[in-house]
Structures are given as structure tokens and as C-alpha cells.
Amino acid sequence: MALKLNISEKGKSWKLELEGENLFGKSVGNVIGGKEIKSDFDGYELEITGGSDIAGFPMSKNVEGTGLGRILLSRGWGMREKIKGLRRRKTVRGKMISSSTVQLNLKVIKEGKKQLSEIFPEQNQPKEKKSETPTLVS
């Protein structure tokens, strides 16, 4: 199954689908070289900040391994209420990347030779504006 990577850099994000198992075994918080992802990322250093699995459970760096775990949270995922002292038990995925991982979030630590806008030219296009005047059909 393909991994969907979200690479963020200074307020912008870039999307990439990766067919490969070379990231399996890494965990949230690890810094990886850009060459491990694609040869275009030569010189880049990326930090794994999170991700989610097939069922949509987020990865947590507080849970060891690749399995599911239930942790007690006082703030964070799904904790909208601002009630003091409120805690809720949530199901999360472990911090290791495995075959059940579908999506990963990466943060650029060190830039490489090419800019990300050069690597992803199709994602660098400005969005088209929709026409504001509706067309009437008779």
C-alpha cells in the first residue's frame, strides 16, 4: 500500500505518494535523510512528526511499537472541551511505522540543493478563481 507523505516547510505543505517499505521500522521523532524517500530530496533532512493508520487512528510517540493503545489524554486529539481537569481515554497507534500506516507527516529540518517548489512544480500553481457572477440558463 502506498504511503501518503505530507511534507511541511515554513507554512507550506507538499504532498507525495511513496510506494516502498524503506520507512518501515522508523518511528515518530526520528530524523531521516531525504535520499531515503526520493533521489530529488538529496541533502534534505526530514523529521517524522506524526501520521495515521488505515482506520484513521493517529500515531502517538507515547505508545511503543506498532499496535493500538489506549492512553489518557487531557488535551490534544478530540479534546474540544476546555473543562478544567477533564481527561479522556483515546485509542492511538504506536509510534513505529508499519504496513498499517497510511499517512505520514514530515517537517523539513535542513534544506537540500533543490527547492521544494522545483521538485513539485504541479503543486506550486496558483489556485484558479471561480467566477463570481452566476450564469443564467433559460
TIVO-2410 file (N, C-alpha, C; in nm, 3 decimals):
# residues 138
REC num residu      c1      c2      c3 atome chaine
REC   1      M   0.084  -0.118   0.000     N      A
REC   1      M   0.000   0.000   0.000    CA      A
REC   1      M   0.089   0.124   0.000     C      A
REC   2      A   0.044   0.227  -0.068     N      A
REC   2      A   0.122   0.350  -0.080    CA      A
REC   2      A   0.114   0.433   0.048     C      A
REC   3      L   0.225   0.495   0.083     N      A
REC   3      L   0.229   0.589   0.194    CA      A
REC   3      L   0.204   0.729   0.139     C      A
REC   4      K   0.115   0.803   0.203     N      A
REC   4      K   0.091   0.942   0.165    CA      A
REC   4      K   0.173   1.030   0.258     C      A
REC   5      L   0.265   1.106   0.201     N      A
REC   5      L   0.352   1.191   0.280    CA      A
REC   5      L   0.308   1.335   0.269     C      A
REC   6      N   0.298   1.404   0.381     N      A
REC   6      N   0.274   1.547   0.386    CA      A
REC   6      N   0.402   1.611   0.438     C      A
REC   7      I   0.470   1.685   0.352     N      A
REC   7      I   0.597   1.747   0.387    CA      A
REC   7      I   0.571   1.895   0.410     C      A
REC   8      S   0.600   1.945   0.530     N      A
REC   8      S   0.573   2.085   0.560    CA      A
REC   8      S   0.704   2.162   0.573     C      A
REC   9      E   0.699   2.285   0.521     N      A
REC   9      E   0.815   2.373   0.526    CA      A
REC   9      E   0.768   2.518   0.532     C      A
REC  10      K   0.791   2.584   0.643     N      A
REC  10      K   0.763   2.726   0.659    CA      A
REC  10      K   0.621   2.764   0.615     C      A
REC  11      G   0.521   2.696   0.664     N      A
REC  11      G   0.383   2.731   0.634    CA      A
REC  11      G   0.327   2.671   0.506     C      A
REC  12      K   0.406   2.603   0.428     N      A
REC  12      K   0.358   2.538   0.306    CA      A
REC  12      K   0.368   2.388   0.325     C      A
REC  13      S   0.279   2.316   0.257     N      A
REC  13      S   0.289   2.171   0.263    CA      A
REC  13      S   0.287   2.114   0.121     C      A
REC  14      W   0.357   2.005   0.104     N      A
REC  14      W   0.371   1.937  -0.024    CA      A
REC  14      W   0.329   1.792  -0.004     C      A
REC  15      K   0.258   1.739  -0.102     N      A
REC  15      K   0.207   1.603  -0.091    CA      A
REC  15      K   0.279   1.510  -0.188     C      A
REC  16      L   0.304   1.388  -0.141     N      A
REC  16      L   0.377   1.290  -0.220    CA      A
REC  16      L   0.327   1.152  -0.181     C      A
REC  17      E   0.307   1.065  -0.281     N      A
REC  17      E   0.274   0.925  -0.254    CA      A
REC  17      E   0.397   0.842  -0.280     C      A
REC  18      L   0.428   0.753  -0.189     N      A
REC  18      L   0.551   0.675  -0.194    CA      A
REC  18      L   0.516   0.527  -0.193     C      A
REC  19      E   0.562   0.455  -0.293     N      A
REC  19      E   0.545   0.309  -0.298    CA      A
REC  19      E   0.674   0.246  -0.247     C      A
REC  20      G   0.677   0.210  -0.126     N      A
REC  20      G   0.800   0.150  -0.075    CA      A
REC  20      G   0.792   0.118   0.072     C      A
REC  21      E   0.879   0.031   0.114     N      A
REC  21      E   0.881  -0.011   0.253    CA      A
REC  21      E   1.007   0.036   0.324     C      A
REC  22      N   1.079   0.132   0.265     N      A
REC  22      N   1.205   0.174   0.323    CA      A
REC  22      N   1.189   0.257   0.451     C      A
REC  23      L   1.068   0.306   0.479     N      A
REC  23      L   1.046   0.382   0.603    CA      A
REC  23      L   0.993   0.294   0.716     C      A
REC  24      F   0.960   0.167   0.686     N      A
REC  24      F   0.910   0.078   0.790    CA      A
REC  24      F   1.018   0.058   0.896     C      A
REC  25      G   0.977   0.063   1.022     N      A
REC  25      G   1.071   0.048   1.132    CA      A
REC  25      G   1.114   0.181   1.191     C      A
REC  26      K   1.095   0.290   1.119     N      A
REC  26      K   1.127   0.423   1.175    CA      A
REC  26      K   1.013   0.461   1.270     C      A
REC  27      S   1.038   0.560   1.354     N      A
REC  27      S   0.935   0.599   1.449    CA      A
REC  27      S   0.917   0.751   1.452     C      A
REC  28      V   0.809   0.794   1.515     N      A
REC  28      V   0.778   0.936   1.528    CA      A
REC  28      V   0.890   1.002   1.608     C      A
REC  29      G   0.941   1.112   1.556     N      A
REC  29      G   1.050   1.184   1.620    CA      A
REC  29      G   1.185   1.158   1.556     C      A
REC  30      N   1.196   1.055   1.473     N      A
REC  30      N   1.323   1.026   1.404    CA      A
REC  30      N   1.348   1.127   1.294     C      A
REC  31      V   1.474   1.156   1.268     N      A
REC  31      V   1.515   1.241   1.157    CA      A
REC  31      V   1.571   1.148   1.049     C      A
REC  32      I   1.518   1.162   0.927     N      A
REC  32      I   1.561   1.077   0.816    CA      A
REC  32      I   1.621   1.162   0.706     C      A
REC  33      G   1.706   1.101   0.626     N      A
REC  33      G   1.764   1.170   0.512    CA      A
REC  33      G   1.667   1.170   0.395     C      A
REC  34      G   1.672   1.273   0.314     N      A
REC  34      G   1.583   1.284   0.200    CA      A
REC  34      G   1.604   1.177   0.096     C      A
REC  35      K   1.725   1.124   0.087     N      A
REC  35      K   1.757   1.017  -0.010    CA      A
REC  35      K   1.675   0.892   0.017     C      A
REC  36      E   1.634   0.870   0.143     N      A
REC  36      E   1.554   0.753   0.176    CA      A
REC  36      E   1.416   0.759   0.114     C      A
REC  37      I   1.369   0.880   0.085     N      A
REC  37      I   1.236   0.898   0.027    CA      A
REC  37      I   1.244   0.897  -0.126     C      A
REC  38      K   1.328   0.984  -0.180     N      A
REC  38      K   1.337   1.000  -0.326    CA      A
REC  38      K   1.472   1.067  -0.355     C      A
REC  39      S   1.527   1.040  -0.472     N      A
REC  39      S   1.659   1.095  -0.505    CA      A
REC  39      S   1.655   1.247  -0.522     C      A
REC  40      D   1.537   1.305  -0.551     N      A
REC  40      D   1.523   1.451  -0.565    CA      A
REC  40      D   1.548   1.523  -0.433     C      A
REC  41      F   1.531   1.454  -0.321     N      A
REC  41      F   1.546   1.515  -0.189    CA      A
REC  41      F   1.688   1.505  -0.136     C      A
REC  42      D   1.786   1.507  -0.224     N      A
REC  42      D   1.926   1.495  -0.185    CA      A
REC  42      D   1.965   1.615  -0.099     C      A
REC  43      G   2.018   1.591   0.018     N      A
REC  43      G   2.060   1.697   0.109    CA      A
REC  43      G   1.955   1.736   0.211     C      A
REC  44      Y   1.832   1.691   0.195     N      A
REC  44      Y   1.725   1.725   0.288    CA      A
REC  44      Y   1.733   1.637   0.412     C      A
REC  45      E   1.694   1.694   0.525     N      A
REC  45      E   1.674   1.618   0.647    CA      A
REC  45      E   1.531   1.645   0.691     C      A
REC  46      L   1.455   1.537   0.716     N      A
REC  46      L   1.314   1.548   0.749    CA      A
REC  46      L   1.287   1.478   0.882     C      A
REC  47      E   1.204   1.540   0.964     N      A
REC  47      E   1.165   1.481   1.093    CA      A
REC  47      E   1.024   1.427   1.080     C      A
REC  48      I   1.004   1.305   1.128     N      A
REC  48      I   0.870   1.245   1.129    CA      A
REC  48      I   0.796   1.300   1.250     C      A
REC  49      T   0.688   1.375   1.224     N      A
REC  49      T   0.615   1.438   1.334    CA      A
REC  49      T   0.486   1.366   1.370     C      A
REC  50      G   0.438   1.276   1.284     N      A
REC  50      G   0.315   1.204   1.315    CA      A
REC  50      G   0.263   1.131   1.194     C      A
REC  51      G   0.142   1.082   1.205     N      A
REC  51      G   0.080   1.010   1.096    CA      A
REC  51      G  -0.048   0.945   1.142     C      A
REC  52      S  -0.104   0.860   1.056     N      A
REC  52      S  -0.226   0.788   1.092    CA      A
REC  52      S  -0.227   0.654   1.022     C      A
REC  53      D  -0.314   0.565   1.071     N      A
REC  53      D  -0.320   0.430   1.017    CA      A
REC  53      D  -0.441   0.413   0.926     C      A
REC  54      I  -0.468   0.289   0.886     N      A
REC  54      I  -0.576   0.258   0.793    CA      A
REC  54      I  -0.711   0.304   0.846     C      A
REC  55      A  -0.735   0.287   0.975     N      A
REC  55      A  -0.863   0.322   1.036    CA      A
REC  55      A  -0.871   0.469   1.076     C      A
REC  56      G  -0.762   0.545   1.059     N      A
REC  56      G  -0.763   0.687   1.093    CA      A
REC  56      G  -0.714   0.718   1.233     C      A
REC  57      F  -0.666   0.618   1.306     N      A
REC  57      F  -0.612   0.644   1.440    CA      A
REC  57      F  -0.478   0.716   1.427     C      A
REC  58      P  -0.457   0.824   1.502     N      A
REC  58      P  -0.331   0.897   1.494    CA      A
REC  58      P  -0.217   0.821   1.561     C      A
REC  59      M  -0.096   0.846   1.514     N      A
REC  59      M   0.022   0.787   1.576    CA      A
REC  59      M   0.062   0.873   1.696     C      A
REC  60      S   0.104   0.807   1.802     N      A
REC  60      S   0.145   0.878   1.923    CA      A
REC  60      S   0.285   0.835   1.961     C      A
REC  61      K   0.368   0.932   1.998     N      A
REC  61      K   0.504   0.895   2.039    CA      A
REC  61      K   0.509   0.844   2.182     C      A
REC  62      N   0.395   0.840   2.250     N      A
REC  62      N   0.388   0.787   2.386    CA      A
REC  62      N   0.359   0.638   2.390     C      A
REC  63      V   0.323   0.577   2.274     N      A
REC  63      V   0.290   0.435   2.269    CA      A
REC  63      V   0.399   0.364   2.191     C      A
REC  64      E   0.464   0.266   2.255     N      A
REC  64      E   0.572   0.191   2.190    CA      A
REC  64      E   0.515   0.090   2.091     C      A
REC  65      G   0.593   0.058   1.988     N      A
REC  65      G   0.556  -0.048   1.894    CA      A
REC  65      G   0.467  -0.001   1.782     C      A
REC  66      T   0.400  -0.099   1.718     N      A
REC  66      T   0.315  -0.069   1.603    CA      A
REC  66      T   0.167  -0.090   1.631     C      A
REC  67      G   0.132  -0.145   1.746     N      A
REC  67      G  -0.007  -0.177   1.776    CA      A
REC  67      G  -0.086  -0.059   1.827     C      A
REC  68      L  -0.214  -0.086   1.852     N      A
REC  68      L  -0.303   0.015   1.908    CA      A
REC  68      L  -0.288   0.020   2.059     C      A
REC  69      G  -0.309   0.137   2.114     N      A
REC  69      G  -0.304   0.154   2.258    CA      A
REC  69      G  -0.406   0.257   2.301     C      A
REC  70      R  -0.449   0.248   2.425     N      A
REC  70      R  -0.545   0.346   2.477    CA      A
REC  70      R  -0.473   0.427   2.583     C      A
REC  71      I  -0.467   0.559   2.558     N      A
REC  71      I  -0.398   0.647   2.652    CA      A
REC  71      I  -0.494   0.751   2.706     C      A
REC  72      L  -0.464   0.801   2.822     N      A
REC  72      L  -0.545   0.901   2.888    CA      A
REC  72      L  -0.494   1.039   2.849     C      A
REC  73      L  -0.578   1.118   2.784     N      A
REC  73      L  -0.538   1.250   2.734    CA      A
REC  73      L  -0.611   1.359   2.810     C      A
REC  74      S  -0.540   1.468   2.837     N      A
REC  74      S  -0.604   1.585   2.898    CA      A
REC  74      S  -0.622   1.696   2.795     C      A
REC  75      R  -0.549   1.687   2.686     N      A
REC  75      R  -0.566   1.782   2.575    CA      A
REC  75      R  -0.510   1.716   2.449     C      A
REC  76      G  -0.546   1.768   2.334     N      A
REC  76      G  -0.496   1.711   2.210    CA      A
REC  76      G  -0.609   1.660   2.123     C      A
REC  77      W  -0.589   1.542   2.064     N      A
REC  77      W  -0.682   1.485   1.969    CA      A
REC  77      W  -0.822   1.469   2.026     C      A
REC  78      G  -0.919   1.536   1.967     N      A
REC  78      G  -1.058   1.519   2.006    CA      A
REC  78      G  -1.096   1.580   2.138     C      A
REC  79      M  -1.013   1.664   2.195     N      A
REC  79      M  -1.043   1.724   2.325    CA      A
REC  79      M  -1.082   1.870   2.303     C      A
REC  80      R  -1.205   1.891   2.264     N      A
REC  80      R  -1.252   2.027   2.233    CA      A
REC  80      R  -1.291   2.105   2.358     C      A
REC  81      E  -1.337   2.033   2.458     N      A
REC  81      E  -1.387   2.099   2.578    CA      A
REC  81      E  -1.273   2.163   2.657     C      A
REC  82      K  -1.299   2.277   2.714     N      A
REC  82      K  -1.199   2.348   2.794    CA      A
REC  82      K  -1.230   2.334   2.943     C      A
REC  83      I  -1.287   2.221   2.981     N      A
REC  83      I  -1.323   2.199   3.120    CA      A
REC  83      I  -1.197   2.159   3.197     C      A
REC  84      K  -1.170   2.228   3.306     N      A
REC  84      K  -1.050   2.202   3.384    CA      A
REC  84      K  -1.058   2.063   3.447     C      A
REC  85      G  -0.950   1.986   3.431     N      A
REC  85      G  -0.944   1.854   3.490    CA      A
REC  85      G  -1.004   1.743   3.406     C      A
REC  86      L  -1.062   1.775   3.291     N      A
REC  86      L  -1.123   1.673   3.207    CA      A
REC  86      L  -1.016   1.590   3.138     C      A
REC  87      R  -1.029   1.459   3.148     N      A
REC  87      R  -0.938   1.368   3.079    CA      A
REC  87      R  -1.023   1.264   3.007     C      A
REC  88      R  -0.972   1.214   2.895     N      A
REC  88      R  -1.047   1.118   2.816    CA      A
REC  88      R  -0.952   1.012   2.763     C      A
REC  89      R  -0.998   0.889   2.763     N      A
REC  89      R  -0.917   0.779   2.711    CA      A
REC  89      R  -0.943   0.766   2.561     C      A
REC  90      K  -0.834   0.771   2.482     N      A
REC  90      K  -0.843   0.765   2.336    CA      A
REC  90      K  -0.757   0.652   2.283     C      A
REC  91      T  -0.800   0.594   2.171     N      A
REC  91      T  -0.723   0.491   2.104    CA      A
REC  91      T  -0.627   0.555   2.006     C      A
REC  92      V  -0.501   0.519   2.013     N      A
REC  92      V  -0.398   0.572   1.923    CA      A
REC  92      V  -0.311   0.457   1.873     C      A
REC  93      R  -0.240   0.481   1.765     N      A
REC  93      R  -0.148   0.383   1.707    CA      A
REC  93      R  -0.010   0.408   1.766     C      A
REC  94      G   0.072   0.305   1.774     N      A
REC  94      G   0.208   0.317   1.825    CA      A
REC  94      G   0.296   0.402   1.735     C      A
REC  95      K   0.415   0.435   1.782     N      A
REC  95      K   0.500   0.531   1.712    CA      A
REC  95      K   0.581   0.472   1.598     C      A
REC  96      M   0.585   0.340   1.580     N      A
REC  96      M   0.662   0.277   1.473    CA      A
REC  96      M   0.582   0.272   1.344     C      A
REC  97      I   0.648   0.301   1.231     N      A
REC  97      I   0.584   0.294   1.100    CA      A
REC  97      I   0.579   0.148   1.056     C      A
REC  98      S   0.461   0.103   1.013     N      A
REC  98      S   0.444  -0.036   0.973    CA      A
REC  98      S   0.355  -0.043   0.849     C      A
REC  99      S   0.315  -0.162   0.812     N      A
REC  99      S   0.229  -0.179   0.694    CA      A
REC  99      S   0.089  -0.122   0.715     C      A
REC 100      S   0.048  -0.101   0.840     N      A
REC 100      S  -0.083  -0.043   0.866    CA      A
REC 100      S  -0.082   0.110   0.860     C      A
REC 101      T   0.035   0.171   0.850     N      A
REC 101      T   0.046   0.316   0.840    CA      A
REC 101      T   0.011   0.359   0.698     C      A
REC 102      V  -0.075   0.460   0.687     N      A
REC 102      V  -0.120   0.508   0.557    CA      A
REC 102      V  -0.065   0.647   0.527     C      A
REC 103      Q  -0.058   0.732   0.628     N      A
REC 103      Q  -0.022   0.872   0.608    CA      A
REC 103      Q   0.083   0.914   0.709     C      A
REC 104      L   0.184   0.991   0.661     N      A
REC 104      L   0.291   1.041   0.747    CA      A
REC 104      L   0.305   1.192   0.733     C      A
REC 105      N   0.334   1.257   0.843     N      A
REC 105      N   0.363   1.400   0.842    CA      A
REC 105      N   0.513   1.417   0.863     C      A
REC 106      L   0.576   1.497   0.776     N      A
REC 106      L   0.719   1.521   0.785    CA      A
REC 106      L   0.744   1.671   0.790     C      A
REC 107      K   0.846   1.711   0.865     N      A
REC 107      K   0.884   1.852   0.876    CA      A
REC 107      K   1.027   1.865   0.826     C      A
REC 108      V   1.051   1.968   0.743     N      A
REC 108      V   1.185   1.991   0.689    CA      A
REC 108      V   1.273   2.051   0.798     C      A
REC 109      I   1.384   1.982   0.827     N      A
REC 109      I   1.481   2.030   0.925    CA      A
REC 109      I   1.594   2.103   0.853     C      A
REC 110      K   1.642   2.044   0.743     N      A
REC 110      K   1.752   2.101   0.667    CA      A
REC 110      K   1.717   2.092   0.519     C      A
REC 111      E   1.733   2.204   0.448     N      A
REC 111      E   1.701   2.208   0.305    CA      A
REC 111      E   1.815   2.149   0.223     C      A
REC 112      G   1.779   2.096   0.107     N      A
REC 112      G   1.876   2.037   0.017    CA      A
REC 112      G   1.912   2.131  -0.096     C      A
REC 113      K   1.964   2.072  -0.204     N      A
REC 113      K   2.011   2.151  -0.318    CA      A
REC 113      K   1.895   2.214  -0.395     C      A
REC 114      K   1.788   2.137  -0.418     N      A
REC 114      K   1.672   2.187  -0.493    CA      A
REC 114      K   1.565   2.235  -0.396     C      A
REC 115      Q   1.495   2.341  -0.435     N      A
REC 115      Q   1.381   2.389  -0.357    CA      A
REC 115      Q   1.264   2.293  -0.376     C      A
REC 116      L   1.175   2.287  -0.279     N      A
REC 116      L   1.058   2.201  -0.291    CA      A
REC 116      L   0.965   2.247  -0.403     C      A
REC 117      S   0.962   2.377  -0.431     N      A
REC 117      S   0.879   2.427  -0.541    CA      A
REC 117      S   0.932   2.378  -0.676     C      A
REC 118      E   1.061   2.348  -0.686     N      A
REC 118      E   1.117   2.291  -0.808    CA      A
REC 118      E   1.089   2.141  -0.817     C      A
REC 119      I   1.086   2.074  -0.704     N      A
REC 119      I   1.061   1.930  -0.702    CA      A
REC 119      I   0.913   1.902  -0.731     C      A
REC 120      F   0.824   1.987  -0.681     N      A
REC 120      F   0.680   1.972  -0.701    CA      A
REC 120      F   0.624   2.089  -0.782     C      A
REC 121      P   0.655   2.101  -0.911     N      A
REC 121      P   0.605   2.217  -0.987    CA      A
REC 121      P   0.454   2.215  -1.007     C      A
REC 122      E   0.393   2.097  -1.011     N      A
REC 122      E   0.249   2.089  -1.032    CA      A
REC 122      E   0.171   2.135  -0.909     C      A
REC 123      Q   0.231   2.128  -0.790     N      A
REC 123      Q   0.165   2.173  -0.668    CA      A
REC 123      Q   0.192   2.320  -0.639     C      A
REC 124      N   0.274   2.383  -0.721     N      A
REC 124      N   0.314   2.521  -0.698    CA      A
REC 124      N   0.229   2.619  -0.778     C      A
REC 125      Q   0.128   2.571  -0.849     N      A
REC 125      Q   0.044   2.657  -0.932    CA      A
REC 125      Q  -0.056   2.733  -0.845     C      A
REC 126      P  -0.086   2.859  -0.879     N      A
REC 126      P  -0.189   2.931  -0.803    CA      A
REC 126      P  -0.326   2.871  -0.831     C      A
REC 127      K  -0.414   2.879  -0.733     N      A
REC 127      K  -0.548   2.824  -0.748    CA      A
REC 127      K  -0.628   2.914  -0.841     C      A
REC 128      E  -0.712   2.850  -0.922     N      A
REC 128      E  -0.797   2.925  -1.014    CA      A
REC 128      E  -0.915   2.983  -0.938     C      A
REC 129      K  -0.949   3.109  -0.973     N      A
REC 129      K  -1.063   3.172  -0.909    CA      A
REC 129      K  -1.190   3.130  -0.981     C      A
REC 130      K  -1.293   3.108  -0.903     N      A
REC 130      K  -1.423   3.075  -0.962    CA      A
REC 130      K  -1.491   3.206  -1.000     C      A
REC 131      S  -1.567   3.203  -1.106     N      A
REC 131      S  -1.638   3.325  -1.148    CA      A
REC 131      S  -1.745   3.358  -1.045     C      A
REC 132      E  -1.752   3.485  -1.008     N      A
REC 132      E  -1.843   3.526  -0.903    CA      A
REC 132      E  -1.982   3.553  -0.955     C      A
REC 133      T  -1.997   3.582  -1.083     N      A
REC 133      T  -2.130   3.607  -1.138    CA      A
REC 133      T  -2.188   3.476  -1.190     C      A
REC 134      P  -2.304   3.438  -1.139     N      A
REC 134      P  -2.362   3.312  -1.185    CA      A
REC 134      P  -2.417   3.328  -1.326     C      A
REC 135      T  -2.410   3.222  -1.401     N      A
REC 135      T  -2.465   3.223  -1.537    CA      A
REC 135      T  -2.608   3.171  -1.531     C      A
REC 136      L  -2.696   3.239  -1.599     N      A
REC 136      L  -2.836   3.202  -1.601    CA      A
REC 136      L  -2.863   3.117  -1.723     C      A
REC 137      V  -2.932   3.008  -1.700     N      A
REC 137      V  -2.969   2.918  -1.811    CA      A
REC 137      V  -3.117   2.932  -1.831     C      A
REC 138      S  -3.159   2.964  -1.956     N      A
REC 138      S  -3.302   2.981  -1.980    CA      A
REC 138      S  -3.364   2.860  -2.043     C      A
***
